[in-house]
C-alpha cells in the first residue's frame, strides 16, 4: 500500500488573517489535512499525520522526518504578504525539493508540484493562477560539503529521510477572496477531494515511486 505523510502547517491558533479574524491558518489547514486523509484512505492510500492533535507543537525538521518510509511528504499552508491585507496577491505556490544529484526524490517532488499546482489553482479560482518554486538554504545544513539543501525545515527533514517533500501554499490569508473561500466548508471538501485524487493517481502512475522498496525515493546512480 502507498503511504503518504501529511503535515498541517501550524498548531493551536496561529497565523490569523489580519482582515478576517475568524481565519487561522493553523485551524483551516488542520481541517484540510484531515479531509485529505479521509479521501486518501477511501482511495486506498495509507496516511500518516505529523500531529496527533491540533494543539501539538513539533519541530520543523521532526515533522519532515516523520515521513520516513512514505512515498510523499506534504505540508499544508496558506501564505501571507506584508502585515495587513493585500487584495492584489492571490495565487497558489507549491514548493518542491531543490535539485540534488544524489537522489531522485527531488525529481519526483518537482513532477508532483507541476501536476498539482494547476489543479489547486483551478479549484480555488485564484486570480493569478499558481507558481512552482524552490528555495535553497544559504548554508550546508546536512554538512555534506554541497550547497544543495532546502531552506524550509520541513522539506529539509523530508529530504534527510529521502522522501519527496512538498509545501502546498493555498493562496494567501492576507487576501479576502482567498480567506472567504477557504472558510467555506464545502469549498474545503472540494479542495481536499481534488488533491487526494491527484495524489492517489500520481502515486499509482509514477514508476519511480512504484519501484522504491520502502516508500522512500531511491538514490541516483
C-alpha positions, 0 to 999 in steps of 0.5 A, spaced: 500 500 500 502 507 498 503 511 504 503 518 504 505 523 510 501 529 511 503 535 515 498 541 517 502 547 517 501 550 524 498 548 531 493 551 536 491 558 533 496 561 529 497 565 523 490 569 523 488 573 517 489 580 519 482 582 515 478 576 517 479 574 524 475 568 524 481 565 519 487 561 522 491 558 518 493 553 523 485 551 524 483 551 516 489 547 514 488 542 520 481 541 517 484 540 510 489 535 512 484 531 515 479 531 509 485 529 505 486 523 509 479 521 509 479 521 501 486 518 501 484 512 505 477 511 501 482 511 495 486 506 498 492 510 500 495 509 507 496 516 511 500 518 516 499 525 520 505 529 523 500 531 529 496 527 533 492 533 535 491 540 533 494 543 539 501 539 538 507 543 537 513 539 533 519 541 530 520 543 523 525 538 521 521 532 526 515 533 522 519 532 515 522 526 518 516 523 520 515 521 513 520 516 513 518 510 509 512 514 505 512 515 498 510 523 499 511 528 504 506 534 504 505 540 508 499 544 508 499 552 508 496 558 506 501 564 505 501 571 507 504 578 504 506 584 508 502 585 515 495 587 513 491 585 507 493 585 500 487 584 495 492 584 489 496 577 491 492 571 490 495 565 487 497 558 489 505 556 490 507 549 491 514 548 493 518 542 491 525 539 493 531 543 490 535 539 485 540 534 488 544 529 484 544 524 489 537 522 489 531 522 485 526 524 490 527 531 488 525 529 481 519 526 483 517 532 488 518 537 482 513 532 477 508 532 483 508 540 484 507 541 476 501 536 476 498 539 482 499 546 482 494 547 476 489 543 479 489 547 486 489 553 482 483 551 478 479 549 484 480 555 488 479 560 482 485 564 484 486 570 480 493 569 478 493 562 477 499 558 481 507 558 481 512 552 482 518 554 486 524 552 490 528 555 495 535 553 497 538 554 504 544 559 504 548 554 508 550 546 508 545 544 513 546 536 512 554 538 512 555 534 506 560 539 503 554 541 497 550 547 497 544 543 495 539 543 501 532 546 502 531 552 506 524 550 509 525 545 515 520 541 513 522 539 506 529 539 509 527 533 514 523 530 508 529 530 504 534 527 510 529 521 510 529 521 502 522 522 501 519 527 496 517 533 500 512 538 498 509 545 501 502 546 498 501 554 499 493 555 498 493 562 496 494 567 501 490 569 508 492 576 507 487 576 501 479 576 502 477 572 496 482 567 498 480 567 506 472 567 504 473 561 500 477 557 504 472 558 510 467 555 506 466 548 508 464 545 502 469 549 498 474 545 503 471 538 501 472 540 494 479 542 495 481 536 499 477 531 494 481 534 488 488 533 491 487 526 494 485 524 487 491 527 484 495 524 489 492 517 489 493 517 481 500 520 481 502 515 486 499 509 482 502 512 475 509 514 477 514 508 476 519 511 480 515 511 486 512 504 484 519 501 484 522 504 491 522 498 496 520 502 502 516 508 500 522 512 500 525 515 493 531 511 491 538 514 490 541 516 483 546 512 480 
